[in-house]
Amino acid sequence: MTASKLIPLNRSEHLYWAAEGYLGPINQAYILCFDSPVDTELIRQALRELASAYPRMRGIIELTGLHFQLRILDDDLYVDQLFADTFRVLPHIDASSRPALAAFHNEFINEPISLERGLPWRARFIPHPTRPALMFSVHHIVGDGRSMVQMLSAIMARLSGQPIAPCKIDSPSMLPAVMLQKWWQWPASIARWWRQAKAEATARQGMNIVTLARRKSPRYTTSAIRYHELPCSSATMKTLAKANGTTVNTLLTALVANAFLAMAANDPKAMAAIRLSVDLRRYYPPGTAPEFGNYVHSFTVLAQRQANLRAQVNALESQVKEHLLGYERRDYALPVLLYECLPWLGRALSGRLVVRYKARGRLPQLSCHLSNLGNADAINPPDAKVRLAELWPMTTNPVFMLGALSLNGRQFLTLISQNDEIPQEAVAAFQAELDRQFHSLMQAPDTGPRCQLDATMTQAC
């Protein structure tokens, strides 16, 4: 089998590969619901052209010397054969039924992808006379959430007759986004990072992190999802965020935090710990930011009970700003550099560490990981012949995860949980409490004048 290029795995991709056998398939499995009929052959052709245009979609994992790397296959007969195995049609599922799609989605997320043999993605087209759907599942080694959105946009444009533009192969390294330019900048950078880590540890001390886990498990089993449409339009959410002097993302984080805290109403030491993702591309030197791959880091914000929602928003926003300032100052140079050395540990040792930390309960306590893709309307091209009516994002995570986005004025939320420790009753209780937080916010008195009063203090207003 011929191949054109070898790509080293960065720290995130190495962890995905090392944890795969223990955590389960680390796939990004998105359900796309179209608003009009789509020809099966057109979908097939669009996805085949996507594999040609995006080299990492033709990547297989290969051991080269001491390390695993991603080998990009030549776009030839062998890829045609692998694509025939990757794309399938499922006419027996009712694509117009959200429960039917969710049930299929729930089963499909636990099916592994053969990274060493086949293409690192799967597609299942569900035809329907008015409301067809597509399961587009890509292994996280291929790219991050932004890369997924880029491919979804390419697919939707192709369904409207636009060609898919070729995507180049970027360097996978995250180091340019965090590395310091001068050696003498290192001591201050390390000191600031250490103080930040110690401050978080101190804030956690003596507090009880609220989670949905109801039992302890020494190993991972399977994941489950629930679809939920938030009881608040995206336009209303923007208005409420502006009235509270913040962004939609921070407001959503505050509501999620308050939902967790409400589930531990009788615990005065309750705390919500929420992991947020940050795209490192913005921190690369000008003109060097990569386009496609995995370039996401994360940080944690901590929430305690506050006098009101506005106070919770301010507390979380100050933490977010402090973390983002840390990225701008290159305070994460040392931890990212150390993680870049993970491939030298090897897959076996890295995987054993994941399992050992899980069994001993030494993984950081988190309430959830919140990933907000934001407004996804741009995925639908202008004058589209076919448009997305709904989009349900999902990726496997070792902690409870929320995948959020807005589309067509509606807000979609996928709740992703781990069956080994989190029962579905707990997820349903959180879902109901989150809705209560939204209803309470929407029924609150108009806060517009207060926001105008604070306009000189915050740009968010």
Buried (B, 14 or more C-beta within 10 A) or exposed (E): EEBEBEBBBBBBBBBBBBBBBBBBBBBBBBBBBBBBEBEEEBBBEBBBBBBBBBBBBBBBBBEEEEBBBBBBBBBEEBBEEBBEEBBEEBEEBBBBBBEBBBEBBBEBBBEEBBBEEBBBBBBBBBBBEEBBBBBBBBBBBBBBBBBBBBBBBBBBBBBBEEEBEEBEBBEBBBBBBBBBEEEEBBEEBBEBBEEBEEEBEEBBEEBEBBBBBEEEBEEBEBBBBBBBEBEBBBEBBBBBBBBBBBBBBBBBBBBBBBBBBBBBEEEEEBBBBBBBBBBBBEBBEEEEBBBBBBBBBEBBBBBBBBEEBBEBBBBBBEBBEBBBEBBEBBBBBBBBBEBBEBBEBBBEEBBBBBBEEBEEEEEEBBBBBBBBBBBBBEBBBEEBEBBBBBBBBBBBBBBBBBBBBBBBEBBBBBBBBBBBBBBBEBBEBBBEBBBBBBEEBBEEEEBEEBBEEBEEEEEBB
